[in-house]
Amino acid sequence: MSQQKMHTLEAIPENAEKHLHKCPVESCGHEVILSPAPMGKRDGGANKWRQTVTPDGEIVRELLAVRAPNSCWCGAPLPGAQEVNFDLSEFEVQVPCSAAPLTEKPMEVSV
């Protein structure tokens, strides 16, 4: 069994209103702006969709990627109130990781 590279995500500063996180997974690199969640609200994950046309001419939504709660698009954990240590053997890397974001600006997530 090969040794995986360990990644450490520093805790988000306690009084931070917003925190820019860049995913450390080499094949990903997504940037996420994290902010404190309103009381009782948690990150519910996200989906990326695009509209496409079927051979019959019907317009449908095509699912491009799924982001699990408190995770990056590649599956790596997002930082939180405490330091997070992980290696790539702890989760299934989503390939492709949707490495080409649909927009150039970082997405915003409440944690």
C-alpha positions in Angstrom: 0.0 0.0 0.0 1.5 3.4 -1.0 1.8 6.3 1.4 -0.6 9.1 0.5 0.4 12.8 1.0 -1.1 14.3 4.1 -3.0 17.6 3.8 -3.7 20.0 6.7 -6.4 22.6 6.6 -5.9 25.3 9.2 -9.0 26.2 11.3 -11.0 29.2 10.1 -10.1 32.1 12.4 -12.8 32.4 15.1 -13.9 36.0 14.3 -13.6 35.7 10.5 -16.6 37.0 8.5 -15.2 35.4 5.3 -12.4 33.0 4.7 -10.8 32.2 1.3 -10.0 28.4 1.0 -8.0 27.0 -1.9 -8.4 23.2 -2.2 -4.9 21.6 -1.6 -5.7 18.6 -3.8 -3.4 19.0 -6.8 -5.9 17.8 -9.4 -8.6 20.2 -8.1 -7.5 23.7 -6.9 -11.1 25.1 -6.5 -11.3 28.3 -4.4 -14.2 28.6 -1.9 -15.2 31.7 0.2 -16.4 30.3 3.5 -18.5 32.3 5.9 -20.2 31.5 9.2 -23.6 29.9 8.7 -26.7 31.5 10.1 -27.9 29.9 13.3 -29.0 26.3 12.6 -28.2 26.4 8.9 -25.5 24.0 7.5 -23.9 23.5 4.1 -26.2 21.3 2.2 -23.8 20.6 -0.7 -24.5 21.7 -4.3 -25.0 20.6 -7.8 -23.6 21.9 -11.1 -26.1 21.8 -14.1 -26.1 22.9 -17.7 -28.9 23.0 -20.2 -28.5 20.8 -23.2 -30.6 19.7 -26.2 -31.4 16.0 -26.8 -31.3 14.6 -30.3 -35.1 15.0 -30.3 -34.8 18.8 -29.7 -35.9 18.7 -26.1 -34.1 21.1 -23.7 -33.0 19.2 -20.5 -30.8 19.9 -17.6 -27.6 17.8 -17.5 -26.0 17.1 -14.1 -22.3 18.0 -14.3 -21.1 17.5 -10.7 -22.3 17.0 -7.2 -20.6 18.6 -4.1 -21.3 16.8 -0.8 -22.0 18.8 2.3 -18.8 20.4 3.9 -16.7 19.1 1.0 -15.0 20.5 -2.1 -16.1 19.5 -5.6 -13.3 16.9 -5.6 -14.6 15.3 -2.3 -11.9 16.7 0.0 -13.2 18.2 3.3 -13.6 21.9 3.7 -12.0 23.6 6.7 -14.0 24.5 9.8 -13.6 25.6 13.4 -10.9 23.0 14.0 -7.8 22.0 12.1 -8.5 19.1 9.6 -5.9 16.5 8.6 -6.6 14.1 5.7 -5.0 12.2 2.9 -6.5 11.1 -0.4 -7.1 7.5 0.8 -9.8 8.8 3.2 -12.3 9.7 0.4 -13.0 8.9 -3.2 -11.6 11.7 -5.4 -14.2 12.7 -7.9 -12.8 12.4 -11.4 -13.0 14.6 -13.2 -13.3 16.9 -10.3 -15.1 19.4 -12.5 -11.8 21.2 -12.4 -13.0 23.8 -14.8 -15.3 25.9 -12.7 -18.4 27.3 -14.5 -17.4 30.8 -13.3 -14.1 32.4 -12.6 -15.0 33.7 -9.2 -14.8 31.5 -6.1 -18.1 30.0 -4.9 -19.5 31.1 -1.5 -20.4 28.5 1.2 -21.8 28.9 4.7 -20.2 26.5 7.2 
